[in-house]
């Protein structure tokens, strides 16, 4: 009896191997190419995700390029790339053209000033509010550092903004109850360009995604620029509970805890034209929403809540 049972089990195992080949139980290796362009804000994170996903699928090529959220949206809707990186919400007109967005991480835009500003310590101790920012970038009521920050230093404000259509400028303007086109100042292309412009100018003030205000290796503020704290309670000084800007870890923890205002904190999106049909694109985005989330914090971004990640997966 025992022998017959054993023989039956052997036959079943052999048949299962014929009906369901071994490779059916192993994750299929993807091949081909995925093209991605768009937001500078998401670029460092996407490079990390692409590198890690290629380790699982060596035959898959993933090309990633930065150029601003506007370029990412234009490229994906125009069929130039498979995925657009967008650091703002999708506009209704874009959704009508087929833009399908999936939130994948969270970050923020921070105001930055030159580390050689003569009144650096006074300015950092006072911080900035939305109303002061508005009078610097939008209404241009404040022309000097003395007017804006109530300090003795009367040197002129050298205001910088982004020249390209981008999520950083969009969210920074929204913090001031405006739109990107309302922002004034010397226009500079891209996050790296704006950070460099402020770094070269002791009187400069601008804004950057946190990935460009902090060094990706040391997680300290980039040499030559300092992040300008936001005076959350508007009392004219940065209180201990408002002081979380020294390192990338400190500010990302503050954003995750809801201590940093939104805007300028925001979700970051991957956009496809319609729901992705390509097996490679679909698998990559699903991996980003699941296993890929393990790389978010180490890259200086904020992981989305599990419930939100689950909602994104349901969209597929």
N, C-alpha and C positions, 0 to 999 in steps of 0.2 A: 504493500500500500504506500509506504514511504517513498519507494523507488518511483512509482507512478506519479506521485505528486511532484517529485523532483523533476522528472522528465517533462511534465506539463509546464512547470515554471520555466525551464530552459527553452521550450518551444515558444512560450509567450514572449520571453526576452528577445529571442531571435526575430520573431515576427515584428515586435515593436521597433527593432532596429531597421527593418526593411520598410516599414510603413512611415516611420518618423526618423529620418537620417540624423546622424549625430550633430551635423551643423545646424539643425533646426533648434537645438537646445543651446547653441552658442550665439552670442550677440553677433549679428551680421556685420562684417567689416565694410565700411562705406568707402566709396571711391568717388572721383570726380572733383568738383571745384565749387566753393561757396565764395561769393564776393560780397564785401561789406564796406560801407562808407558812412560818414556822418559825424556826429557830435564828438568834439574834443573831450567832453566830459566822460564819455564812455569808452574812449579809445584805449587807455591803459588796461582797463578791465577786460575789454574784448580781446586784446592781444594775449592776456593771460589765459582766458577761456579757450581761445583758438589753439594755443600751444598745448594745453592739457588735453583737449579733445583730439588733436592730431596724434597724441601718444596712443590713444585707443584705436585710431583709424589712420595708420601711416599712409594709406593710399589716397587720403583726402587732402586736397589743397584748400587752404582758407586764406584769402587775401583781404587784409584790413587796412583801410586808409581813413585818415581824419580830414575834415574839411568844414565842419560846422553842421549843426542840426538841419539847417535849411538845405544844404547840399545833400545830406543823407536822405531827406524826404523827397527832394527833386529826383535824385538818382533812382530810388526804389520805385517811385510812381512812374518814372520814364523807362523802366526796364533796364537800367544801366547796371544795377546791382541786385543781388538776391535779398539783402537785408540792409535797411537803413537804421543807423543809430540816431536816436532823437532824444534830446534832453528836455523835453517839454511835452505837454499834452497835445494830442492830434487836433488840429482845427477842423471844424465841420466840413469845410470845403475839401480838405484832404481826405476825410472819411468818405465823402461822396465820390471821390475818385478811386476808392478801394483801399485806402490805407488801413491796415489791420495791425494794431499795436498790442504789444505784450510788455508789461512792466517787469523788469528783471533785477533791479537794484535801486538804491537810493543814495543821493549825495546832496551837496549844497554849494551855493556860491557864497564867497566871502569877500568883503572889501579888503583891499591891500594898499599899503603905503610903502615908501622907500625907507629902508633901515637907517639911512643917513640923514633923515629929516632932523633938522636942528632941535625941534620940539618933540621928538619921538616919545619920550616918557610921559610928557603931559598929555599928548594926544591919546596914547594907549590907555592911560588911566581914566580918561573921560569917555572914550568909545564914541559910537555913532548911533543915531536913531534914524528911523525911516523918514521923519520930517526933515532932518538935517541932510540926509542923502538926497531927498527930493530937491532941496534948495541948491544942492551942488550940481546934480546931473540934469534935472528937468527944468526948473525955473531959472537956474543960474543966478539966484539972488546972492549967493555967497561967492565972492571972488578971491578972498584971501583965507589963509589958515586961521587968522585971528578971528574973522567973522564966523567961521564955521565951528571952531572948537574953543572959542573964548580964551585964547592964549595970547601972549605978548608978541609972538612971532608974526610979522605982517607980510611975509613973502606970499606971492600969488599962488593960488591953487592951480596946478596943472592937471586937468581932468582928462582921463582916458576912458574910452569905451570901445566896444567891438564894432568893426566895420562890416563884418559878415553876419548874415542872418543866423542866429544861434540861440540855443536854449538858455545859455548863461545870461545874455543881455535881456532876454525875454523875462526870465524869473527875477532878475535884479530890478528891472523896471516895474514888475508887478509888486515887488516889495514896497515900491514908492507910489503905488496906485497909478502906474502908467504903462506904456507899451514900449517896445524896443525903439521904435521910431521917435519916441519922445526924449530919449537919452541924448545929451549933448556932450561934447568933448572931442578930443583928437581920436579919430577912429583907427583902430589897429586890428589887423587880421589875426584871428585865432587866439587861443589861450596862451600858447607859448610866447607869441608876439606881444600880447598885452602885459604879461608878467615881465618880459624883458624891458618894455618901455618904462614901466614903473621902477624897475631895478636900476635903470640908468639915470633917473631923474629924482633928485632929492626932494623936489616939490611935487612929485607925482602922486596921484591917487587913482586907483582903478578897482577892478573886481576880477576874481578868478574862480574857477571850479577848484575845490579843495585838492584835487589831484595835481594841480599845477602850483598851488600855494605851499604845498608840503613836499618834501623830498621822498620819493617812493622807497628809497633804501633806508634812510635814517629815521623817516617819519617825523623829522623836525621841519620847521619852517624853512623854506628855500632861502639860501644865502642872498642877502641884498634886499629882501622884502620882508615886511611884517604884516601879519593879519591884524586888521583893525577890529577889536571886539565890538559887538552890538550891545548897546545899553538897553537891556530888555525892559527895565522898569522906568526908564526915562528920568532917573534922578540925577543925571549929570556925572555919574561916576560908575566904574565897573566894580561891582560888589563881588566878593569871593565866589558866590554861587553863579556868577556870570562869566567867570574867568576860566574858560576851558579851551584855550586856543594854542597852548604851548606845543602840543604834539598832535599828529594826525589821529592817534588813538583817542586822545581826550575829546577832540571835536566830534569824531564819529560816534563815540559813546554818548555824547550830549545830544546829537541828532537822533540817535536811536531811542533815547529816553524822552524825546519831545521837548528838550530844553531850548533848542535852536528854532527860531521862527520859520514857519512855512507859509508863503515863500520867505526867504530864499532857499530853504530846503525843498527838495522835489524828488519825484520818481524819475527813473531813466527807462527808456523804452527801446525795444527792437520792433521795427516796422517792416511788414511785407506787403506786397500788393495782393490783397485778398488773403485768405488763409493759405499758408504754405502748402504747396502740392509736392515739392521736391522731397523725397525721402531723407536726403542728407540735411536739408535745411530744417525740416520738421524734427529730426532726431537731435540736431544740434541745439535747437531752442529748448526742447524738452529736457535735454541733459543740463543746460544752463539753469533751468528752473528746479532741478533736483540735485544731482551730484555736483554740478558746477557751483552751487552756492557755498561749498566749503572753501572756495578761494576768494570770496567777497571781502571778508574782514581783513585778511592779510594784504589785500590790494588797496586798502584805504577807502572802502565803500561800506555801505550799510545794507545788511541783508533785509529783505522784505519779510514781514510776518508770515508764518506758515500758512495762515488762512488766506492771505493775499496770493501767495505762491500757488496754493491749491486752486484758487479761482482762475488764475492765469492758465493753469493746466487744463481746466475744464473747457477753456475756449477752443481747444483743439478737438 
